[in-house]
Amino acid sequence: MDRSWMSLPDRFSQPYIDGVSSFIEFAKTHSGEAREIKCPCIQGRNQDFT
């Protein structure tokens, strides 16, 4: 999965919005029965945030 959108400085730009939307759709498709999605960013280190 392309994560290059995460480093875009303008969070209101269309590429950033498209990246967020793409991630959400990907996460929903691959989360199975899990109710939580791990943070995909470097700072989040793929941890659960509840």
All heavy atoms as atom14 arrays in JSON, in Angstrom:
{
  "sequence": "MDRSWMSLPDRFSQPYIDGVSSFIEFAKTHSGEAREIKCPCIQGRNQDFT",
  "atom14_mask": [
    [1, 1, 1, 1, 1, 1, 1, 1, 0, 0, 0, 0, 0, 0],
    [1, 1, 1, 1, 1, 1, 1, 1, 0, 0, 0, 0, 0, 0],
    [1, 1, 1, 1, 1, 1, 1, 1, 1, 1, 1, 0, 0, 0],
    [1, 1, 1, 1, 1, 1, 0, 0, 0, 0, 0, 0, 0, 0],
    [1, 1, 1, 1, 1, 1, 1, 1, 1, 1, 1, 1, 1, 1],
    [1, 1, 1, 1, 1, 1, 1, 1, 0, 0, 0, 0, 0, 0],
    [1, 1, 1, 1, 1, 1, 0, 0, 0, 0, 0, 0, 0, 0],
    [1, 1, 1, 1, 1, 1, 1, 1, 0, 0, 0, 0, 0, 0],
    [1, 1, 1, 1, 1, 1, 1, 0, 0, 0, 0, 0, 0, 0],
    [1, 1, 1, 1, 1, 1, 1, 1, 0, 0, 0, 0, 0, 0],
    [1, 1, 1, 1, 1, 1, 1, 1, 1, 1, 1, 0, 0, 0],
    [1, 1, 1, 1, 1, 1, 1, 1, 1, 1, 1, 0, 0, 0],
    [1, 1, 1, 1, 1, 1, 0, 0, 0, 0, 0, 0, 0, 0],
    [1, 1, 1, 1, 1, 1, 1, 1, 1, 0, 0, 0, 0, 0],
    [1, 1, 1, 1, 1, 1, 1, 0, 0, 0, 0, 0, 0, 0],
    [1, 1, 1, 1, 1, 1, 1, 1, 1, 1, 1, 1, 0, 0],
    [1, 1, 1, 1, 1, 1, 1, 1, 0, 0, 0, 0, 0, 0],
    [1, 1, 1, 1, 1, 1, 1, 1, 0, 0, 0, 0, 0, 0],
    [1, 1, 1, 1, 0, 0, 0, 0, 0, 0, 0, 0, 0, 0],
    [1, 1, 1, 1, 1, 1, 1, 0, 0, 0, 0, 0, 0, 0],
    [1, 1, 1, 1, 1, 1, 0, 0, 0, 0, 0, 0, 0, 0],
    [1, 1, 1, 1, 1, 1, 0, 0, 0, 0, 0, 0, 0, 0],
    [1, 1, 1, 1, 1, 1, 1, 1, 1, 1, 1, 0, 0, 0],
    [1, 1, 1, 1, 1, 1, 1, 1, 0, 0, 0, 0, 0, 0],
    [1, 1, 1, 1, 1, 1, 1, 1, 1, 0, 0, 0, 0, 0],
    [1, 1, 1, 1, 1, 1, 1, 1, 1, 1, 1, 0, 0, 0],
    [1, 1, 1, 1, 1, 0, 0, 0, 0, 0, 0, 0, 0, 0],
    [1, 1, 1, 1, 1, 1, 1, 1, 1, 0, 0, 0, 0, 0],
    [1, 1, 1, 1, 1, 1, 1, 0, 0, 0, 0, 0, 0, 0],
    [1, 1, 1, 1, 1, 1, 1, 1, 1, 1, 0, 0, 0, 0],
    [1, 1, 1, 1, 1, 1, 0, 0, 0, 0, 0, 0, 0, 0],
    [1, 1, 1, 1, 0, 0, 0, 0, 0, 0, 0, 0, 0, 0],
    [1, 1, 1, 1, 1, 1, 1, 1, 1, 0, 0, 0, 0, 0],
    [1, 1, 1, 1, 1, 0, 0, 0, 0, 0, 0, 0, 0, 0],
    [1, 1, 1, 1, 1, 1, 1, 1, 1, 1, 1, 0, 0, 0],
    [1, 1, 1, 1, 1, 1, 1, 1, 1, 0, 0, 0, 0, 0],
    [1, 1, 1, 1, 1, 1, 1, 1, 0, 0, 0, 0, 0, 0],
    [1, 1, 1, 1, 1, 1, 1, 1, 1, 0, 0, 0, 0, 0],
    [1, 1, 1, 1, 1, 1, 0, 0, 0, 0, 0, 0, 0, 0],
    [1, 1, 1, 1, 1, 1, 1, 0, 0, 0, 0, 0, 0, 0],
    [1, 1, 1, 1, 1, 1, 0, 0, 0, 0, 0, 0, 0, 0],
    [1, 1, 1, 1, 1, 1, 1, 1, 0, 0, 0, 0, 0, 0],
    [1, 1, 1, 1, 1, 1, 1, 1, 1, 0, 0, 0, 0, 0],
    [1, 1, 1, 1, 0, 0, 0, 0, 0, 0, 0, 0, 0, 0],
    [1, 1, 1, 1, 1, 1, 1, 1, 1, 1, 1, 0, 0, 0],
    [1, 1, 1, 1, 1, 1, 1, 1, 0, 0, 0, 0, 0, 0],
    [1, 1, 1, 1, 1, 1, 1, 1, 1, 0, 0, 0, 0, 0],
    [1, 1, 1, 1, 1, 1, 1, 1, 0, 0, 0, 0, 0, 0],
    [1, 1, 1, 1, 1, 1, 1, 1, 1, 1, 1, 0, 0, 0],
    [1, 1, 1, 1, 1, 1, 1, 0, 0, 0, 0, 0, 0, 0]
  ],
  "atom14_positions": [
    [[0.84, -1.17, 0.0], [0.0, 0.0, 0.0], [0.89, 1.24, 0.0], [1.82, 1.34, 0.79], [-0.91, -0.01, 1.22], [-1.6, 1.29, 1.45], [-2.78, 1.19, 2.76], [-3.98, 2.25, 2.06], [0.0, 0.0, 0.0], [0.0, 0.0, 0.0], [0.0, 0.0, 0.0], [0.0, 0.0, 0.0], [0.0, 0.0, 0.0], [0.0, 0.0, 0.0]],
    [[0.57, 2.17, -0.87], [1.32, 3.41, -0.98], [0.98, 4.34, 0.19], [-0.18, 4.64, 0.43], [0.97, 4.1, -2.3], [1.63, 5.44, -2.45], [2.71, 5.65, -1.87], [1.07, 6.29, -3.16], [0.0, 0.0, 0.0], [0.0, 0.0, 0.0], [0.0, 0.0, 0.0], [0.0, 0.0, 0.0], [0.0, 0.0, 0.0], [0.0, 0.0, 0.0]],
    [[2.01, 4.73, 0.93], [1.79, 5.61, 2.08], [2.39, 7.0, 1.85], [2.53, 7.77, 2.79], [2.41, 5.01, 3.34], [1.75, 3.74, 3.77], [2.22, 3.42, 5.15], [2.68, 2.05, 5.22], [3.17, 1.5, 6.31], [3.29, 2.2, 7.4], [3.56, 0.26, 6.31], [0.0, 0.0, 0.0], [0.0, 0.0, 0.0], [0.0, 0.0, 0.0]],
    [[2.75, 7.31, 0.64], [3.4, 8.58, 0.36], [2.52, 9.77, 0.71], [3.02, 10.85, 1.04], [3.82, 8.66, -1.1], [2.69, 8.59, -1.95], [0.0, 0.0, 0.0], [0.0, 0.0, 0.0], [0.0, 0.0, 0.0], [0.0, 0.0, 0.0], [0.0, 0.0, 0.0], [0.0, 0.0, 0.0], [0.0, 0.0, 0.0], [0.0, 0.0, 0.0]],
    [[1.21, 9.6, 0.7], [0.29, 10.69, 1.03], [0.47, 11.17, 2.46], [0.16, 12.3, 2.79], [-1.15, 10.25, 0.79], [-1.56, 9.03, 1.55], [-1.43, 7.74, 1.16], [-2.13, 8.99, 2.86], [-1.89, 6.89, 2.13], [-2.32, 7.63, 3.2], [-2.49, 9.96, 3.79], [-2.88, 7.23, 4.41], [-3.04, 9.54, 4.99], [-3.22, 8.2, 5.29]],
    [[0.99, 10.3, 3.34], [1.15, 10.67, 4.75], [2.15, 11.79, 4.96], [2.08, 12.5, 5.95], [1.57, 9.46, 5.57], [0.51, 8.44, 5.72], [1.13, 7.13, 6.76], [-0.04, 5.88, 6.4], [0.0, 0.0, 0.0], [0.0, 0.0, 0.0], [0.0, 0.0, 0.0], [0.0, 0.0, 0.0], [0.0, 0.0, 0.0], [0.0, 0.0, 0.0]],
    [[3.09, 11.93, 4.05], [4.11, 12.97, 4.22], [3.75, 14.27, 3.51], [4.55, 15.21, 3.53], [5.46, 12.45, 3.72], [5.38, 12.13, 2.35], [0.0, 0.0, 0.0], [0.0, 0.0, 0.0], [0.0, 0.0, 0.0], [0.0, 0.0, 0.0], [0.0, 0.0, 0.0], [0.0, 0.0, 0.0], [0.0, 0.0, 0.0], [0.0, 0.0, 0.0]],
    [[2.59, 14.34, 2.9], [2.18, 15.58, 2.24], [1.86, 16.64, 3.29], [1.15, 16.37, 4.26], [0.95, 15.33, 1.36], [1.15, 14.4, 0.17], [-0.18, 14.11, -0.51], [2.13, 15.0, -0.81], [0.0, 0.0, 0.0], [0.0, 0.0, 0.0], [0.0, 0.0, 0.0], [0.0, 0.0, 0.0], [0.0, 0.0, 0.0], [0.0, 0.0, 0.0]],
    [[2.39, 17.83, 3.12], [2.18, 18.87, 4.14], [0.76, 19.45, 4.16], [0.29, 19.87, 5.21], [3.21, 19.95, 3.77], [3.46, 19.74, 2.32], [3.27, 18.28, 2.06], [0.0, 0.0, 0.0], [0.0, 0.0, 0.0], [0.0, 0.0, 0.0], [0.0, 0.0, 0.0], [0.0, 0.0, 0.0], [0.0, 0.0, 0.0], [0.0, 0.0, 0.0]],
    [[0.08, 19.44, 3.02], [-1.25, 20.03, 2.94], [-2.31, 18.95, 3.13], [-2.61, 18.19, 2.22], [-1.44, 20.73, 1.6], [-2.8, 21.4, 1.47], [-3.59, 21.38, 2.44], [-3.06, 21.96, 0.38], [0.0, 0.0, 0.0], [0.0, 0.0, 0.0], [0.0, 0.0, 0.0], [0.0, 0.0, 0.0], [0.0, 0.0, 0.0], [0.0, 0.0, 0.0]],
    [[-2.86, 18.89, 4.31], [-3.84, 17.84, 4.62], [-5.21, 18.11, 4.01], [-6.12, 17.31, 4.17], [-3.95, 17.66, 6.12], [-2.65, 17.1, 6.65], [-2.75, 16.69, 8.07], [-1.48, 16.09, 8.46], [-1.25, 15.59, 9.62], [-2.18, 15.63, 10.55], [-0.09, 15.06, 9.9], [0.0, 0.0, 0.0], [0.0, 0.0, 0.0], [0.0, 0.0, 0.0]],
    [[-5.34, 19.22, 3.32], [-6.59, 19.52, 2.61], [-6.43, 19.32, 1.11], [-7.35, 19.58, 0.35], [-7.05, 20.94, 2.92], [-7.43, 21.12, 4.36], [-6.57, 21.75, 5.24], [-8.63, 20.64, 4.85], [-6.9, 21.91, 6.57], [-8.97, 20.78, 6.17], [-8.1, 21.43, 7.04], [0.0, 0.0, 0.0], [0.0, 0.0, 0.0], [0.0, 0.0, 0.0]],
    [[-5.25, 18.87, 0.69], [-5.02, 18.64, -0.74], [-5.76, 17.37, -1.18], [-5.99, 16.46, -0.38], [-3.52, 18.5, -1.03], [-3.02, 17.31, -0.48], [0.0, 0.0, 0.0], [0.0, 0.0, 0.0], [0.0, 0.0, 0.0], [0.0, 0.0, 0.0], [0.0, 0.0, 0.0], [0.0, 0.0, 0.0], [0.0, 0.0, 0.0], [0.0, 0.0, 0.0]],
    [[-6.11, 17.32, -2.44], [-6.84, 16.17, -2.96], [-6.04, 14.87, -2.85], [-6.59, 13.84, -2.48], [-7.3, 16.41, -4.4], [-8.36, 15.43, -4.85], [-9.61, 15.46, -3.97], [-10.15, 16.53, -3.72], [-10.05, 14.31, -3.51], [0.0, 0.0, 0.0], [0.0, 0.0, 0.0], [0.0, 0.0, 0.0], [0.0, 0.0, 0.0], [0.0, 0.0, 0.0]],
    [[-4.72, 14.89, -3.14], [-3.96, 13.65, -2.98], [-3.97, 13.13, -1.54], [-4.02, 11.92, -1.31], [-2.55, 14.03, -3.42], [-2.73, 15.19, -4.33], [-3.91, 15.94, -3.78], [0.0, 0.0, 0.0], [0.0, 0.0, 0.0], [0.0, 0.0, 0.0], [0.0, 0.0, 0.0], [0.0, 0.0, 0.0], [0.0, 0.0, 0.0], [0.0, 0.0, 0.0]],
    [[-3.93, 14.02, -0.56], [-3.96, 13.59, 0.84], [-5.33, 13.0, 1.17], [-5.42, 11.92, 1.76], [-3.66, 14.77, 1.78], [-3.49, 14.33, 3.22], [-2.25, 13.95, 3.69], [-4.57, 14.28, 4.09], [-2.08, 13.54, 5.01], [-4.4, 13.87, 5.4], [-3.16, 13.5, 5.85], [-3.01, 13.08, 7.14], [0.0, 0.0, 0.0], [0.0, 0.0, 0.0]],
    [[-6.37, 13.68, 0.77], [-7.74, 13.19, 1.02], [-7.95, 11.84, 0.35], [-8.53, 10.92, 0.94], [-8.77, 14.24, 0.56], [-8.66, 15.49, 1.44], [-10.18, 13.66, 0.56], [-9.42, 16.69, 0.91], [0.0, 0.0, 0.0], [0.0, 0.0, 0.0], [0.0, 0.0, 0.0], [0.0, 0.0, 0.0], [0.0, 0.0, 0.0], [0.0, 0.0, 0.0]],
    [[-7.47, 11.71, -0.89], [-7.59, 10.43, -1.59], [-6.82, 9.32, -0.87], [-7.28, 8.18, -0.79], [-7.08, 10.56, -3.03], [-7.97, 11.45, -3.89], [-9.12, 11.73, -3.49], [-7.49, 11.88, -4.96], [0.0, 0.0, 0.0], [0.0, 0.0, 0.0], [0.0, 0.0, 0.0], [0.0, 0.0, 0.0], [0.0, 0.0, 0.0], [0.0, 0.0, 0.0]],
    [[-5.65, 9.66, -0.33], [-4.85, 8.67, 0.41], [-5.56, 8.2, 1.66], [-5.57, 7.01, 1.97], [0.0, 0.0, 0.0], [0.0, 0.0, 0.0], [0.0, 0.0, 0.0], [0.0, 0.0, 0.0], [0.0, 0.0, 0.0], [0.0, 0.0, 0.0], [0.0, 0.0, 0.0], [0.0, 0.0, 0.0], [0.0, 0.0, 0.0], [0.0, 0.0, 0.0]],
    [[-6.16, 9.13, 2.39], [-6.91, 8.77, 3.61], [-8.08, 7.87, 3.24], [-8.31, 6.83, 3.88], [-7.39, 10.03, 4.36], [-8.35, 9.66, 5.47], [-6.22, 10.82, 4.9], [0.0, 0.0, 0.0], [0.0, 0.0, 0.0], [0.0, 0.0, 0.0], [0.0, 0.0, 0.0], [0.0, 0.0, 0.0], [0.0, 0.0, 0.0], [0.0, 0.0, 0.0]],
    [[-8.81, 8.26, 2.22], [-9.97, 7.46, 1.78], [-9.54, 6.06, 1.35], [-10.18, 5.07, 1.7], [-10.69, 8.16, 0.63], [-11.21, 9.38, 1.05], [0.0, 0.0, 0.0], [0.0, 0.0, 0.0], [0.0, 0.0, 0.0], [0.0, 0.0, 0.0], [0.0, 0.0, 0.0], [0.0, 0.0, 0.0], [0.0, 0.0, 0.0], [0.0, 0.0, 0.0]],
    [[-8.44, 6.0, 0.63], [-7.93, 4.71, 0.18], [-7.53, 3.84, 1.36], [-7.81, 2.63, 1.4], [-6.74, 4.94, -0.75], [-6.16, 3.73, -1.12], [0.0, 0.0, 0.0], [0.0, 0.0, 0.0], [0.0, 0.0, 0.0], [0.0, 0.0, 0.0], [0.0, 0.0, 0.0], [0.0, 0.0, 0.0], [0.0, 0.0, 0.0], [0.0, 0.0, 0.0]],
    [[-6.87, 4.44, 2.35], [-6.46, 3.68, 3.54], [-7.68, 3.15, 4.29], [-7.71, 2.0, 4.71], [-5.61, 4.54, 4.48], [-5.43, 3.89, 5.82], [-4.61, 2.8, 5.96], [-6.12, 4.35, 6.93], [-4.47, 2.16, 7.19], [-5.98, 3.73, 8.16], [-5.15, 2.64, 8.29], [0.0, 0.0, 0.0], [0.0, 0.0, 0.0], [0.0, 0.0, 0.0]],
    [[-8.69, 3.99, 4.46], [-9.88, 3.56, 5.19], [-10.56, 2.4, 4.48], [-10.95, 1.41, 5.11], [-10.85, 4.74, 5.4], [-10.23, 5.74, 6.38], [-12.21, 4.26, 5.89], [-10.98, 7.05, 6.49], [0.0, 0.0, 0.0], [0.0, 0.0, 0.0], [0.0, 0.0, 0.0], [0.0, 0.0, 0.0], [0.0, 0.0, 0.0], [0.0, 0.0, 0.0]],
    [[-10.68, 2.48, 3.16], [-11.28, 1.38, 2.41], [-10.44, 0.11, 2.52], [-10.97, -0.98, 2.7], [-11.47, 1.77, 0.94], [-12.58, 2.78, 0.74], [-13.91, 2.33, 1.34], [-14.33, 1.17, 1.12], [-14.53, 3.14, 2.06], [0.0, 0.0, 0.0], [0.0, 0.0, 0.0], [0.0, 0.0, 0.0], [0.0, 0.0, 0.0], [0.0, 0.0, 0.0]],
    [[-9.12, 0.25, 2.41], [-8.22, -0.89, 2.55], [-8.37, -1.53, 3.93], [-8.46, -2.75, 4.07], [-6.77, -0.44, 2.32], [-5.76, -1.53, 2.52], [-5.44, -2.38, 1.49], [-5.13, -1.69, 3.74], [-4.49, -3.39, 1.67], [-4.2, -2.69, 3.94], [-3.88, -3.54, 2.89], [0.0, 0.0, 0.0], [0.0, 0.0, 0.0], [0.0, 0.0, 0.0]],
    [[-8.38, -0.68, 4.95], [-8.47, -1.17, 6.33], [-9.8, -1.89, 6.57], [-9.83, -2.94, 7.22], [-8.3, -0.02, 7.31], [0.0, 0.0, 0.0], [0.0, 0.0, 0.0], [0.0, 0.0, 0.0], [0.0, 0.0, 0.0], [0.0, 0.0, 0.0], [0.0, 0.0, 0.0], [0.0, 0.0, 0.0], [0.0, 0.0, 0.0], [0.0, 0.0, 0.0]],
    [[-10.88, -1.33, 6.06], [-12.19, -1.98, 6.24], [-12.22, -3.33, 5.55], [-12.77, -4.29, 6.08], [-13.3, -1.09, 5.69], [-13.62, 0.08, 6.58], [-14.96, 0.72, 6.26], [-14.94, 1.54, 5.02], [-16.18, 2.3, 4.8], [0.0, 0.0, 0.0], [0.0, 0.0, 0.0], [0.0, 0.0, 0.0], [0.0, 0.0, 0.0], [0.0, 0.0, 0.0]],
    [[-11.6, -3.42, 4.39], [-11.59, -4.67, 3.63], [-10.76, -5.74, 4.31], [-11.08, -6.92, 4.27], [-11.04, -4.41, 2.21], [-11.84, -3.44, 1.58], [-11.04, -5.67, 1.38], [0.0, 0.0, 0.0], [0.0, 0.0, 0.0], [0.0, 0.0, 0.0], [0.0, 0.0, 0.0], [0.0, 0.0, 0.0], [0.0, 0.0, 0.0], [0.0, 0.0, 0.0]],
    [[-9.66, -5.34, 4.96], [-8.71, -6.29, 5.53], [-8.77, -6.43, 7.05], [-7.94, -7.11, 7.63], [-7.3, -5.91, 5.1], [-7.07, -6.07, 3.64], [-7.37, -5.08, 2.73], [-6.61, -7.1, 2.92], [-7.09, -5.49, 1.53], [-6.63, -6.72, 1.6], [0.0, 0.0, 0.0], [0.0, 0.0, 0.0], [0.0, 0.0, 0.0], [0.0, 0.0, 0.0]],
    [[-9.73, -5.81, 7.67], [-9.78, -5.86, 9.13], [-10.5, -7.08, 9.67], [-10.41, -7.39, 10.85], [-10.42, -4.59, 9.7], [-11.77, -4.51, 9.31], [0.0, 0.0, 0.0], [0.0, 0.0, 0.0], [0.0, 0.0, 0.0], [0.0, 0.0, 0.0], [0.0, 0.0, 0.0], [0.0, 0.0, 0.0], [0.0, 0.0, 0.0], [0.0, 0.0, 0.0]],
    [[-11.23, -7.78, 8.82], [-11.96, -8.95, 9.28], [-12.98, -8.56, 10.33], [-13.73, -7.62, 10.16], [0.0, 0.0, 0.0], [0.0, 0.0, 0.0], [0.0, 0.0, 0.0], [0.0, 0.0, 0.0], [0.0, 0.0, 0.0], [0.0, 0.0, 0.0], [0.0, 0.0, 0.0], [0.0, 0.0, 0.0], [0.0, 0.0, 0.0], [0.0, 0.0, 0.0]],
    [[-12.96, -9.25, 11.44], [-13.91, -8.95, 12.51], [-13.34, -7.97, 13.54], [-14.0, -7.64, 14.51], [-14.33, -10.25, 13.18], [-15.14, -11.13, 12.25], [-15.73, -12.32, 12.97], [-15.99, -12.23, 14.18], [-15.94, -13.34, 12.31], [0.0, 0.0, 0.0], [0.0, 0.0, 0.0], [0.0, 0.0, 0.0], [0.0, 0.0, 0.0], [0.0, 0.0, 0.0]],
    [[-12.12, -7.53, 13.31], [-11.51, -6.58, 14.25], [-12.28, -5.26, 14.24], [-12.74, -4.81, 13.22], [-10.05, -6.32, 13.86], [0.0, 0.0, 0.0], [0.0, 0.0, 0.0], [0.0, 0.0, 0.0], [0.0, 0.0, 0.0], [0.0, 0.0, 0.0], [0.0, 0.0, 0.0], [0.0, 0.0, 0.0], [0.0, 0.0, 0.0], [0.0, 0.0, 0.0]],
    [[-12.42, -4.68, 15.39], [-13.14, -3.41, 15.51], [-12.2, -2.22, 15.5], [-12.63, -1.1, 15.41], [-13.94, -3.4, 16.81], [-14.97, -4.48, 16.85], [-16.31, -3.85, 17.0], [-17.33, -4.87, 17.02], [-18.42, -4.76, 16.36], [-18.65, -3.71, 15.62], [-19.33, -5.7, 16.41], [0.0, 0.0, 0.0], [0.0, 0.0, 0.0], [0.0, 0.0, 0.0]],
    [[-10.9, -2.49, 15.62], [-9.92, -1.42, 15.67], [-8.94, -1.59, 14.52], [-8.66, -2.68, 14.08], [-9.18, -1.44, 17.0], [-10.1, -1.21, 18.17], [-9.43, -1.46, 19.5], [-8.3, -1.97, 19.51], [-10.04, -1.16, 20.52], [0.0, 0.0, 0.0], [0.0, 0.0, 0.0], [0.0, 0.0, 0.0], [0.0, 0.0, 0.0], [0.0, 0.0, 0.0]],
    [[-8.43, -0.46, 14.05], [-7.46, -0.46, 12.96], [-6.18, 0.15, 13.5], [-6.2, 1.19, 14.14], [-8.0, 0.36, 11.77], [-9.29, -0.26, 11.25], [-6.94, 0.44, 10.68], [-10.03, 0.6, 10.27], [0.0, 0.0, 0.0], [0.0, 0.0, 0.0], [0.0, 0.0, 0.0], [0.0, 0.0, 0.0], [0.0, 0.0, 0.0], [0.0, 0.0, 0.0]],
    [[-5.07, -0.5, 13.22], [-3.79, 0.02, 13.7], [-3.38, 1.25, 12.9], [-3.62, 1.33, 11.71], [-2.72, -1.06, 13.59], [-2.98, -2.21, 14.52], [-1.9, -3.24, 14.43], [-2.27, -4.42, 15.3], [-1.28, -4.78, 16.23], [0.0, 0.0, 0.0], [0.0, 0.0, 0.0], [0.0, 0.0, 0.0], [0.0, 0.0, 0.0], [0.0, 0.0, 0.0]],
    [[-2.74, 2.16, 13.59], [-2.25, 3.39, 12.97], [-1.15, 3.04, 11.97], [-0.2, 2.34, 12.32], [-1.73, 4.33, 14.05], [-1.06, 5.85, 13.36], [0.0, 0.0, 0.0], [0.0, 0.0, 0.0], [0.0, 0.0, 0.0], [0.0, 0.0, 0.0], [0.0, 0.0, 0.0], [0.0, 0.0, 0.0], [0.0, 0.0, 0.0], [0.0, 0.0, 0.0]],
    [[-1.25, 3.51, 10.71], [-0.27, 3.13, 9.7], [0.96, 4.03, 9.64], [1.89, 3.75, 8.9], [-1.06, 3.27, 8.41], [-1.95, 4.43, 8.68], [-2.36, 4.26, 10.14], [0.0, 0.0, 0.0], [0.0, 0.0, 0.0], [0.0, 0.0, 0.0], [0.0, 0.0, 0.0], [0.0, 0.0, 0.0], [0.0, 0.0, 0.0], [0.0, 0.0, 0.0]],
    [[1.0, 5.09, 10.41], [2.1, 6.05, 10.27], [3.34, 5.6, 11.05], [3.27, 4.75, 11.92], [1.67, 7.45, 10.7], [1.49, 7.67, 12.47], [0.0, 0.0, 0.0], [0.0, 0.0, 0.0], [0.0, 0.0, 0.0], [0.0, 0.0, 0.0], [0.0, 0.0, 0.0], [0.0, 0.0, 0.0], [0.0, 0.0, 0.0], [0.0, 0.0, 0.0]],
    [[4.45, 6.22, 10.73], [5.71, 5.89, 11.4], [5.64, 6.2, 12.89], [6.08, 5.42, 13.72], [6.88, 6.65, 10.74], [7.1, 6.13, 9.33], [8.16, 6.53, 11.56], [8.06, 6.95, 8.51], [0.0, 0.0, 0.0], [0.0, 0.0, 0.0], [0.0, 0.0, 0.0], [0.0, 0.0, 0.0], [0.0, 0.0, 0.0], [0.0, 0.0, 0.0]],
    [[5.07, 7.35, 13.24], [4.98, 7.74, 14.64], [4.07, 6.81, 15.42], [4.29, 6.56, 16.6], [4.49, 9.18, 14.75], [5.49, 10.15, 14.17], [4.85, 11.46, 13.76], [3.71, 11.49, 13.32], [5.6, 12.53, 13.9], [0.0, 0.0, 0.0], [0.0, 0.0, 0.0], [0.0, 0.0, 0.0], [0.0, 0.0, 0.0], [0.0, 0.0, 0.0]],
    [[3.02, 6.3, 14.78], [2.1, 5.39, 15.45], [2.66, 4.0, 15.62], [2.19, 3.22, 16.44], [0.0, 0.0, 0.0], [0.0, 0.0, 0.0], [0.0, 0.0, 0.0], [0.0, 0.0, 0.0], [0.0, 0.0, 0.0], [0.0, 0.0, 0.0], [0.0, 0.0, 0.0], [0.0, 0.0, 0.0], [0.0, 0.0, 0.0], [0.0, 0.0, 0.0]],
    [[3.68, 3.66, 14.85], [4.35, 2.36, 14.92], [3.38, 1.18, 14.87], [3.57, 0.17, 15.54], [5.21, 2.28, 16.18], [6.31, 3.29, 16.2], [7.2, 3.09, 17.42], [8.06, 4.23, 17.55], [7.93, 5.16, 18.49], [7.0, 5.05, 19.41], [8.74, 6.19, 18.53], [0.0, 0.0, 0.0], [0.0, 0.0, 0.0], [0.0, 0.0, 0.0]],
    [[2.32, 1.34, 14.08], [1.32, 0.28, 13.91], [0.73, -0.2, 15.22], [0.45, -1.38, 15.42], [1.89, -0.91, 13.13], [2.08, -0.56, 11.68], [1.3, 0.19, 11.1], [3.12, -1.1, 11.07], [0.0, 0.0, 0.0], [0.0, 0.0, 0.0], [0.0, 0.0, 0.0], [0.0, 0.0, 0.0], [0.0, 0.0, 0.0], [0.0, 0.0, 0.0]],
    [[0.53, 0.71, 16.16], [-0.07, 0.37, 17.45], [-1.56, 0.64, 17.41], [-2.06, 1.4, 16.59], [0.54, 1.22, 18.56], [2.02, 0.97, 18.76], [2.59, 1.87, 19.84], [1.89, 2.35, 20.7], [3.88, 2.12, 19.76], [0.0, 0.0, 0.0], [0.0, 0.0, 0.0], [0.0, 0.0, 0.0], [0.0, 0.0, 0.0], [0.0, 0.0, 0.0]],
    [[-2.28, 0.0, 18.31], [-3.71, 0.27, 18.47], [-3.88, 1.52, 19.31], [-3.2, 1.69, 20.33], [-4.42, -0.89, 19.18], [-4.51, -2.11, 18.31], [-4.61, -1.95, 17.08], [-4.49, -3.22, 18.85], [0.0, 0.0, 0.0], [0.0, 0.0, 0.0], [0.0, 0.0, 0.0], [0.0, 0.0, 0.0], [0.0, 0.0, 0.0], [0.0, 0.0, 0.0]],
    [[-4.77, 2.38, 18.9], [-5.11, 3.56, 19.69], [-6.6, 3.5, 19.95], [-7.4, 3.59, 19.05], [-4.73, 4.84, 18.96], [-3.26, 5.01, 18.81], [-2.6, 4.63, 17.66], [-2.53, 5.54, 19.85], [-1.24, 4.78, 17.54], [-1.15, 5.69, 19.74], [-0.52, 5.31, 18.58], [0.0, 0.0, 0.0], [0.0, 0.0, 0.0], [0.0, 0.0, 0.0]],
    [[-6.96, 3.32, 21.21], [-8.39, 3.23, 21.55], [-8.76, 4.33, 22.52], [-7.96, 4.94, 23.13], [-8.71, 1.87, 22.17], [-7.87, 1.64, 23.29], [-8.53, 0.78, 21.15], [0.0, 0.0, 0.0], [0.0, 0.0, 0.0], [0.0, 0.0, 0.0], [0.0, 0.0, 0.0], [0.0, 0.0, 0.0], [0.0, 0.0, 0.0], [0.0, 0.0, 0.0]]
  ]
}
